């Protein structure tokens, strides 16, 4: 069994790809967002970004435990994990065998986050989007750039072409079946 992390910044397509791969290959998955709580990120995000946005400061102990339990009992060929930071965080890095980085252009990711916010927020979406864009301009853009640079160094497959989720899925499946060696395409 291989644990395959799907990484990238917000809006890169991690969740969609994990769900698609998990369904197509009948494999279990773990989603990062299911384990985010008030203690996941540093309290002062702006200061964290100014100090380099070290992903070791992002903590998801419940996710680490859930993945460890899944690894110990799963008989599936793969476990797909939405882990934005690849193998950069302890202790989860010890559980991950391969990392796929969705290295999408920032403007595509921003557009997707806005679209998702509109779809999920209903009447409050305008205010939520304004708040997000203020944060994006102040520090989130830099956070995404810095964390993506860290993740790139632990990635085994880097996908940087904007494609539909089905095309990304096919690329990942072909790569896994070919031995999952380092590639960029």
Secondary structure, 3 states (H helix, E strand, C coil): CEEEEEECCCCCCHHHHHHHHHHHCCCEEEEHHHHCCCCCCCCCHHHHHHCCCCHHHCCCHHHHHHHHHHHHHCCCCEEEEECCCCCCCCCHHHHCCEEEEECCCHHHHHHHHHHHHHHHHHHHHHHHHHHHHHHHHHHHHHHHHHHHHHHHCCCCEEECCCCCHHHHHHHHHHHHHCCCCCEEC
